[in-house]
Amino acid sequence: MGNHKGTLPSIFLSKNHQRQVERRFNLRLLLLLIVIFLTLYILTGYRGWLLFFFGFAGAWLFAAIWIHSLERNLWIERNIHQAWAAAGQSVPEKLKLVNHGWFPAIWIEITDSSSSLETPIRLVSDVAHHSSRTRYLSHLFKRRGLYTLGPTQIRCGDPFGIYTLTLFDENSTSILITPPLLNVNQIKIATGGFAGNETRRRGVIERDVSGGGVREYVPGDSLRYIHWPASAHFDNLIVRQLESAKSRDWWIFADLDHSAQTGHAQNSTLELVVVLAASLAVRGLEEHRRIGLALAGPQLVWLEPSAASTQRWQILRALAMADAGNCSLEELFSLKPPPQSATAIIITPSSETKWISRIKQHCSHGNAMVLLINPGDFIENHVKDPLAHRKITSILAQIKIPYHTVPGALLSEVYSHINRNGYDQ
């Protein structure tokens, strides 16, 4: 998916951070023996009992001092220098144990108690006195979503096993896992209508210059429209913006209506809708288009078309967190139909026909493209009536709205690869 590296707040167990401490005494019999040996010495005066008393009492005191040193001087730093990644990509983590005390930690058990991790992190290590030890971990997240690393728990003890020290740190950080991307270059998207509302005569279109001025050169632009004075001034190729140039805007409508979905988790129409929306958005941005996104799950997401560098992050973040909702595609499209100049890309598994009339109204002014998902691909034995899907395609063909049927096998292929080997985009 390109370079996703950013910086997230690291997890620190530092001296400035309040943490919970639990010290457990494991050998209650030791106290009883110390009392017994002291009592026997007092009653008999036999020095052998006194040696036992000092031996056991000394071990107890030594263990208490050892544990106190670890409590004050043992710290952990967890660093993740990555803000987000795609599903199936490895996320590196640097874990550093630091011991500033005079006593070594001969064993340390580190546990990540986050409930969002599929496999809890549990490590066993050690660290000498006045030193540190660094471990490098790699996390593999196979599903999109927001994952939390932390809180962190550290357990250690003294050499005699008298005490067990547990340090709890409630600090945590999150990493966003975005949907995997499909190769959607084979899907032909119609270009939007002409910018502006005036009707242009054929033959004059290419000579009209927009009041929008100039913009940076994009590969594929005709060299005839390079603005040489502006190019010399900015030391970069600048082209004149044509008013009659067709809109580069894509409005992606992702249908998350719960009643239209079939399947479960990774093998579902909902997941394919999300993956297709993410793939098309990234493709459009890489083609220097302005991309907008509309979806209605538990919350409404409405991102106006933009080609800014932050748009990719906002779109992928919204799709990573997307889930089914109660807003139908017809209702979503009615909230704010895209402008005349934009291309509406509708991604839906719906077998209802009500939404088609809304799309048809838009087509009378602009352009639309439907990516149709067959729910039967996600149901065993194709229980759902296949005629419903055929009816949708027949209506779309009759009113001349371009559509493309996306097979569910595309989703199973990408996730089977992730589950086997991870995923590198």
MOWO-V837228 format. One record per pair of residues at least 24 apart in sequence whose ideal C-beta (glycine too) atoms are under 8 Angstrom apart, sorted by sequence separation. I is the first residue (numbers start at 1). J is the second residue. D is the distance in Angstrom with one decimal. If there is no record, write none. Layout:
BEGIN
i = {I	I}
j = {J	J}
d = {D	D}
END
This chain:
BEGIN
i = {74	75	104	118	148	149	214	215	291	295	328	330	334	337	338	342	343	344	345	346	347	348	349	351	372	74	75	104	148	149	214	252	293	297	298	330	333	337	340	341	342	343	344	345	346	348	349	30	34	73	103	148	149	214	215	285	293	297	299	328	329	333	340	343	345	347	349	370	73	74	102	147	213	214	285	295	297	298	300	328	339	73	95	97	99	101	102	146	147	213	252	297	330	338	30	31	70	72	98	99	101	116	146	147	212	252	296	333	30	97	99	100	116	117	146	147	210	250	282	377	378	70	74	99	116	117	145	146	209	210	212	250	281	296	370	372	374	377	69	99	116	117	145	209	210	211	369	370	371	372	373	377	69	70	99	114	115	144	209	210	302	351	368	369	370	371	372	373	374	69	74	76	98	114	141	143	144	208	209	210	250	281	282	302	351	368	369	370	372	374	70	97	114	144	208	210	281	296	300	369	371	373	96	97	114	141	144	206	208	296	356	363	66	96	97	112	113	114	205	278	295	305	351	363	65	96	97	112	113	206	277	278	281	294	351	353	363	95	96	112	113	205	248	250	252	254	256	257	353	356	360	94	95	112	113	248	249	250	252	254	255	256	351	356	94	95	111	112	248	249	250	251	252	253	254	256	278	294	351	360	94	95	110	111	248	249	250	251	252	253	277	294	350	353	359	93	94	110	111	249	251	356	23	92	93	110	111	200	92	93	109	274	356	92	93	108	109	292	91	92	108	109	196	23	90	91	108	195	196	274	90	91	107	195	21	90	91	107	194	195	292	89	105	106	194	195	88	89	194	195	270	74	88	106	193	194	270	87	88	192	193	251	270	87	191	192	250	85	87	93	191	192	249	87	191	192	114	192	15	14	189	13	13	14	261	13	12	254	280	11	12	256	258	10	11	256	257	258	280	10	11	254	256	257	258	260	10	11	80	256	257	259	260	10	218	257	277	78	256	257	276	8	78	257	8	7	8	78	255	273	6	8	273	5	6	7	76	253	273	5	6	255	272	4	5	6	76	4	253	4	74	253	269	4	4	74	1	91	1	4	70	251	262	1	260	261	249	260	67	85	87	249	260	67	84	85	86	87	189	251	253	255	260	280	66	83	84	85	86	87	88	179	184	249	250	251	253	255	260	66	74	76	80	82	83	84	85	86	87	182	187	249	250	251	252	253	254	255	257	71	84	86	181	182	247	249	251	253	255	63	70	78	80	86	179	180	184	246	247	250	252	253	255	276	62	63	67	71	179	183	184	247	63	66	181	182	276	62	64	67	180	181	185	63	64	179	184	63	178	179	273	59	181	272	60	59	269	269	272	269	268	267	263	262	261	260	263	262	263	262	143	262	143	144	276	30	27	272	26	27	26	272	275	25	26	179	11	25	26	178	272	11	13	24	178	269	272	275	23	24	176	179	271	11	13	23	24	176	178	179	267	23	24	178	22	23	177	197	21	22	176	267	21	22	196	263	266	267	21	22	195	20	21	193	194	19	20	193	267	19	20	192	193	266	19	20	192	19	192	17	191	190	13	17	189	13	189	11	13	12	11	11	11	10	9	8	8	8	193	193	146	192	193	144	145	146	192	144	145	191	1	190	190	1	189	187	190	188	188	187	182	84	84	182	84	180	180	84	180	180	181	180	142	142	142	1	140	88	88	87	90	89	88	89	88	89	87	88	89	86	86	2	1}
j = {98	99	128	142	172	173	238	239	315	319	352	354	358	361	362	366	367	368	369	370	371	372	373	375	396	99	100	129	173	174	239	277	318	322	323	355	358	362	365	366	367	368	369	370	371	373	374	56	60	99	129	174	175	240	241	311	319	323	325	354	355	359	366	369	371	373	375	396	100	101	129	174	240	241	312	322	324	325	327	355	366	101	123	125	127	129	130	174	175	241	280	325	358	366	59	60	99	101	127	128	130	145	175	176	241	281	325	362	60	127	129	130	146	147	176	177	240	280	312	407	408	101	105	130	147	148	176	177	240	241	243	281	312	327	401	403	405	408	101	131	148	149	177	241	242	243	401	402	403	404	405	409	102	103	132	147	148	177	242	243	335	384	401	402	403	404	405	406	407	103	108	110	132	148	175	177	178	242	243	244	284	315	316	336	385	402	403	404	406	408	105	132	149	179	243	245	316	331	335	404	406	408	132	133	150	177	180	242	244	332	392	399	103	133	134	149	150	151	242	315	332	342	388	400	103	134	135	150	151	244	315	316	319	332	389	391	401	134	135	151	152	244	287	289	291	293	295	296	392	395	399	134	135	152	153	288	289	290	292	294	295	296	391	396	135	136	152	153	289	290	291	292	293	294	295	297	319	335	392	401	136	137	152	153	290	291	292	293	294	295	319	336	392	395	401	136	137	153	154	292	294	399	67	136	137	154	155	244	137	138	154	319	401	138	139	154	155	338	138	139	155	156	243	71	138	139	156	243	244	322	139	140	156	244	71	140	141	157	244	245	342	140	156	157	245	246	140	141	246	247	322	127	141	159	246	247	323	141	142	246	247	305	324	142	246	247	305	141	143	149	247	248	305	144	248	249	172	250	75	75	250	75	76	77	324	77	77	319	345	77	78	322	324	77	78	323	324	325	347	78	79	322	324	325	326	328	79	80	149	325	326	328	329	80	288	327	347	149	327	328	347	80	150	329	81	81	82	152	329	347	81	83	348	81	82	83	152	329	349	82	83	332	349	82	83	84	154	83	332	84	154	333	349	85	86	156	85	175	86	89	156	338	349	89	348	349	338	349	157	175	177	339	350	158	175	176	177	178	280	342	344	346	351	371	158	175	176	177	178	179	180	271	276	341	342	343	345	347	352	159	167	169	173	175	176	177	178	179	180	275	280	342	343	344	345	346	347	348	350	165	178	180	275	276	341	343	345	347	349	158	165	173	175	181	274	275	279	341	342	345	347	348	350	371	158	159	163	167	275	279	280	343	160	163	278	279	373	160	162	165	278	279	283	162	163	278	283	163	278	279	373	160	282	373	162	162	373	375	378	378	378	378	375	375	375	375	378	378	379	379	265	384	266	274	406	162	161	406	161	162	162	408	411	162	163	316	149	163	164	316	410	150	152	163	317	408	411	414	163	164	316	319	411	152	154	164	165	317	319	320	408	165	166	320	165	166	320	340	165	166	320	411	166	167	341	408	411	412	167	168	341	167	168	340	341	167	168	341	415	168	169	341	342	415	169	170	342	170	343	169	343	343	167	171	343	169	345	169	171	171	171	172	173	173	173	173	174	175	365	366	320	366	367	319	320	321	367	320	321	367	178	367	369	181	369	371	402	402	404	404	410	313	316	414	317	414	415	320	418	423	425	425	415	418	419	282	422	417	418	418	422	422	422	423	423	424	423	424	425	423	425	425	425}
d = {7.4	7.9	4.7	7.5	5.2	5.7	5.0	6.3	6.6	7.7	7.6	4.9	6.1	7.4	6.8	6.2	4.6	4.4	5.0	4.9	4.6	6.7	4.0	6.7	7.7	5.4	7.6	4.8	7.3	7.5	6.5	5.3	6.3	5.2	5.8	4.2	4.6	5.3	4.6	6.6	7.7	7.1	7.1	8.0	7.0	6.9	7.4	6.1	6.9	5.8	5.8	5.2	6.8	5.6	5.3	6.5	7.6	4.6	7.8	7.5	4.3	6.9	4.6	6.4	6.7	7.3	5.0	6.0	4.1	7.1	5.3	6.6	7.8	5.9	5.4	6.1	6.1	5.6	7.4	7.1	7.1	3.3	7.5	6.3	4.6	6.0	7.3	5.6	5.4	5.9	5.9	4.0	5.5	6.7	7.6	7.7	7.5	6.7	7.4	6.9	7.5	7.7	7.7	7.9	4.4	6.0	5.1	7.6	5.9	4.6	6.0	6.6	7.5	6.7	5.6	6.1	7.9	7.2	6.6	6.0	5.3	6.4	5.9	6.9	4.8	7.9	7.9	7.6	5.2	4.6	7.1	7.9	7.3	3.4	6.1	5.3	6.4	2.9	4.0	6.2	4.8	7.6	5.7	7.2	5.8	7.1	7.8	7.2	7.3	7.0	7.8	7.0	6.2	6.5	7.0	7.5	7.8	5.2	6.3	3.4	7.5	7.7	5.7	5.3	4.1	5.4	5.1	5.4	7.2	4.4	7.7	6.9	4.5	4.7	7.7	6.9	6.0	6.5	6.8	7.9	4.8	4.7	7.7	7.2	7.9	7.7	7.3	7.4	6.9	6.9	5.7	6.1	6.0	4.7	5.2	7.5	7.5	7.5	7.9	7.4	5.5	7.0	5.9	4.8	6.1	4.4	7.9	7.0	5.3	5.1	7.5	7.4	4.8	7.3	7.7	6.3	7.8	7.2	7.9	7.2	7.3	6.8	3.7	7.9	7.7	4.8	7.7	6.5	5.3	7.0	7.9	5.9	7.8	6.1	6.3	7.0	5.8	7.0	7.7	7.8	7.2	4.0	7.8	5.6	6.8	7.1	5.4	7.9	6.7	5.6	5.4	6.6	4.5	5.9	5.7	7.0	6.7	7.4	6.8	7.2	8.0	6.3	7.6	6.9	7.9	7.5	7.3	7.9	4.3	4.7	5.2	4.6	5.1	5.1	4.1	4.6	4.9	7.5	6.4	7.0	5.9	6.0	6.8	4.5	6.0	7.7	6.9	7.9	7.1	7.4	5.7	7.7	7.7	6.2	6.2	7.3	7.9	7.4	8.0	6.9	6.7	7.3	6.3	6.6	4.4	5.7	7.5	5.2	7.2	7.4	7.3	5.1	7.6	5.6	6.4	6.2	4.3	7.3	7.0	7.9	7.1	7.3	5.6	7.2	4.7	4.5	4.8	6.0	7.7	5.2	7.0	7.6	6.3	7.2	5.9	5.6	6.7	6.7	5.6	6.5	7.5	7.8	4.9	8.0	7.9	7.4	7.1	7.7	6.2	5.5	7.9	7.6	7.6	6.0	7.0	7.5	7.6	6.3	6.1	5.9	6.4	6.6	5.6	6.1	4.4	3.4	7.1	7.1	5.9	7.3	7.2	7.3	4.5	5.1	7.8	5.8	6.8	7.9	7.2	6.3	6.9	4.9	4.5	7.7	5.6	7.1	5.7	7.4	6.2	7.4	7.6	6.2	4.1	6.6	3.8	7.1	7.3	6.4	7.8	6.2	7.7	7.1	5.3	6.9	6.1	7.8	4.3	7.9	6.6	5.3	7.2	7.6	7.3	6.8	5.0	6.3	5.7	6.9	7.5	4.9	5.1	5.4	7.2	6.0	7.2	5.6	6.9	6.7	4.3	5.1	7.6	5.4	7.2	6.6	6.5	6.8	6.5	7.1	6.8	5.4	3.2	7.2	7.6	6.4	7.5	7.1	6.1	6.9	6.2	5.1	7.0	6.1	3.8	5.3	7.2	6.8	7.8	6.1	4.3	7.6	5.7	3.9	6.9	7.4	6.7	6.5	7.5	5.4	7.4	6.9	5.4	7.6	4.1	5.6	6.5	7.9	7.1	6.9	7.8	5.0	6.3	7.1	7.3	8.0	4.3	7.2	4.2	6.0	5.2	6.1	6.0	7.9	7.0	6.4	6.9	7.0	6.8	6.3	7.3	7.4	7.1	7.6	6.4	6.7	7.1	7.2	7.2	7.3	4.8	6.0	7.5	4.0	5.4	4.9	4.9	4.7	5.3	3.7	6.7	5.9	6.0	5.7	7.4	6.8	3.7	6.8	6.8	6.9	6.9	4.0	5.7	8.0	6.4	6.9	5.3	6.2	4.7	7.8	5.7	5.8	6.9	7.9	5.8	5.9	7.7	7.8	4.4	7.4	4.9	7.7	5.7	7.2	5.3	7.8	6.2	4.4	7.9	7.8	7.9	5.1	8.0	4.7	6.8	3.9	6.9	4.4	5.7	5.5	6.6	8.0	6.7	5.7	5.9	5.5	6.4	7.0	5.2	5.7	8.0	5.6	5.8	6.0	7.9	4.3	7.9	7.8	3.3	4.8	7.1	5.5	7.6	6.7	6.7	7.2	6.3	6.6	7.2	6.7	6.0	5.2	6.0	6.3	6.3	7.0	6.6	7.3	6.6	6.1	6.0	4.2	7.3	5.0	6.8	6.7	7.5	7.6	4.6	7.3	6.0	4.6	7.8	5.6	6.1	6.4	7.5	7.6	7.8	5.9	7.0	6.4	7.8	5.6	7.2	4.7	7.5	7.8	6.2	7.3	7.4	4.2	5.5	7.1	7.4	8.0	7.7	7.9	7.3	6.5	5.9	7.2	5.0	7.5	7.6	5.3	6.7	5.8	4.0	5.0	7.7	6.1	7.9	5.0	7.9	4.8	4.8	7.6	4.9	7.7	4.3	6.9	6.7	5.9	6.9	6.6	6.1	4.7	6.5	7.4	7.5	6.6	5.3	6.5	5.6	7.0	5.4	5.3	7.6	6.7	7.4	4.9	7.0	6.2	6.2	7.4	6.2	6.3	5.4	4.6	7.0	7.2	6.9	4.8	5.8	6.0	5.5	7.1	6.1	8.0	7.9	5.5	5.8	7.4	7.3	6.3	7.6	5.2	7.4	7.9	6.4	5.5	5.4	7.0	7.7	5.5	6.2	7.3	5.8	7.6	3.6	6.2	6.2	6.8	4.8	6.0	2.7	6.7	6.4	7.8	7.2	6.3	5.2	7.1	3.7}
END
